[in-house]
Amino acid sequence: MNILKKIRLKFRKFINIMEIEEDIQLALGRIEIRQLKNINSNNINDYEFKVFSQYGEDGIIQYLINKVEIKNDFFVEFGVGNYLESNTKFLLHNNNWSGLVLDSSKKNIDFIKTSPSAYNYDLQAKYAFITGENINNLLEQAGVKGEIGLLSIDIDGNDYWVWKAINVIDPQIVVCEYNSLFGPDVKVTIPYYKNFDRFKAHYSGQYFGASIAALTGLADEKGYCLAGSNVTGSNLFFVKNKYAQNIKKINHKDAYFKIKAKGVFNKRRELDLEKSFDDRIKMMQDLLVYDIENEKNIKIKDLNLV
């Protein structure tokens, strides 16, 4: 019993420290918001700041929700990890939105369920490996359908195919990861593999997702315009056309940023920080991508990216 008490005490201390750290992050985020109110710009990159997001997504999302008349303060995000870093956590804590998060790790979901995000706010956390076949059922089972404020997709793989499959929710704003290595011009995505794992597919971890042109084309089919990309070249931001009166629409080629992050794994699963942008493309040259315009698989080397 003494051991159990000690474990409980340590857990409570950990949660208390987490809450204090999150309160500090929130306070800094609110200061950022106040400062950015004085900026008169329609370029989303001028509003980037990080609170809980990986890069500047928190600031861009705050800008967008202040430009779009949000009908339902509800978000869905999948591929959230343990939710310490995510695109929607600031919405949850700062704006008091409700939401659903999904992740393919039960350990991550169990962690989220015991975190301040789960018991201080209206957050559902569900364990699921998301596919094009199950995504709509997962949303319906969670009681989520119809118009929502924001959808964030970051599953390091079938992002294009999963967004294409979604039809039970109608997000006003969509945030979706893209693969900058595929360049600004070609409309390609990884071929659909139901159980895709980026590190099983290629040791580098660089073979995933879709190009900016592919995702912008899909967005156009679904009735969205492109508001831009973050400067790190990792996430795209789309707004439903009927709510985009106050949003500067941008061409995907103008929105493209060449990713500068250096982390890539070698065959021994060691982190290599010496590979250039072109080196990373060459590592994957014999892998297949799906050419959306010609509706066929081709090798990456045939795209002539380098």
C-alpha positions, 0 to 999 in steps of 0.5 A, spaced: 500 500 500 505 504 501 508 503 494 501 505 491 501 511 495 508 513 493 506 512 486 499 516 486 503 522 490 508 522 484 503 522 479 499 528 482 506 532 482 507 530 475 500 532 473 501 539 478 507 540 474 504 539 467 498 544 469 503 549 471 507 549 465 501 549 461 499 555 464 505 559 463 505 557 456 498 559 455 499 566 458 505 567 453 500 565 448 495 570 450 501 575 450 502 573 443 495 574 441 495 581 444 501 583 440 499 581 433 492 584 434 496 591 432 499 587 425 495 589 419 497 584 414 493 578 410 499 574 410 498 568 415 505 567 416 506 574 419 501 571 425 505 565 426 507 563 433 507 557 437 504 555 444 503 547 443 503 546 436 510 544 433 511 550 429 507 556 428 500 553 427 497 556 433 498 563 431 495 561 424 489 558 427 488 564 431 488 568 425 483 564 421 478 563 427 478 571 428 477 571 420 472 566 419 465 566 423 465 559 426 459 556 427 461 550 431 467 551 436 469 544 435 475 540 432 477 534 430 485 532 430 488 525 428 495 523 429 496 527 436 501 523 439 500 524 447 497 531 445 503 535 449 504 538 442 498 539 437 495 543 433 488 544 437 490 544 444 491 551 444 484 552 441 482 547 447 485 551 453 485 558 450 478 558 446 475 553 450 473 549 444 470 542 445 474 536 440 475 529 439 483 527 438 485 520 435 491 516 435 494 509 433 497 508 440 493 506 446 499 508 450 498 515 448 491 515 448 491 513 456 496 518 457 491 524 454 485 521 458 489 522 465 492 529 463 489 536 464 486 537 457 481 531 458 479 533 465 479 540 465 476 541 458 471 537 453 475 533 450 474 526 447 480 521 446 480 515 442 484 510 440 484 508 433 489 506 427 485 511 422 484 508 414 480 511 409 475 505 410 474 506 417 474 514 418 467 516 417 465 510 422 470 512 427 467 520 427 460 517 427 461 512 433 464 518 437 458 522 435 461 527 431 458 529 424 456 535 420 459 542 420 465 543 425 470 549 426 476 545 424 479 539 422 487 537 423 490 531 419 497 529 421 498 521 420 504 521 416 502 517 411 495 516 408 493 524 409 490 525 402 486 519 402 483 519 408 481 527 407 478 524 400 474 519 404 471 524 409 464 525 408 460 525 415 463 532 417 464 539 414 470 543 417 470 550 416 478 550 416 482 544 415 489 543 417 493 538 413 500 536 413 504 536 406 511 533 404 515 539 401 520 534 398 515 532 393 516 540 390 511 545 388 508 543 382 507 535 381 500 532 384 502 526 387 501 522 394 504 516 396 499 510 394 494 508 398 496 502 403 491 501 409 496 499 414 501 504 412 507 506 416 512 511 414 518 507 417 516 501 415 515 503 408 522 507 408 528 507 413 529 515 412 522 516 415 521 521 409 516 517 404 509 519 407 503 524 405 502 528 399 505 534 395 502 541 396 499 541 389 495 534 390 492 537 397 490 543 394 487 540 388 483 535 393 481 542 397 478 545 391 474 539 389 471 539 396 470 547 396 476 550 399 481 555 398 488 555 400 490 560 405 497 558 405 503 554 409 507 555 415 514 557 413 517 551 415 513 547 409 510 542 413 502 544 414 497 547 409 491 551 411 484 551 407 478 555 408 471 553 406 470 558 400 463 560 403 466 562 409 473 565 406 470 572 404 476 575 409 481 570 407 487 572 402 486 566 397 493 564 395 496 559 389 499 553 392 506 555 388 506 561 392 504 558 398 510 553 398 516 553 403 522 548 402 523 544 408 529 546 412 529 541 418 535 536 417 533 530 421 533 524 417 534 516 419 539 512 415 539 504 414 542 503 421 536 507 424 541 513 426 539 520 426 543 523 420 543 531 420 548 532 414 543 530 408 541 535 404 534 536 401 536 533 394 539 528 398 533 526 401 529 525 395 535 521 392 534 516 397 527 515 395 528 515 388 526 508 387 519 508 391 512 509 388 508 515 388 501 516 385 500 521 380 493 524 381 493 527 374 495 521 370 492 516 375 497 511 375 503 509 380 510 512 378 517 512 381 519 518 384 525 519 380 521 519 374 518 526 377 525 529 375 525 533 382 532 533 382 
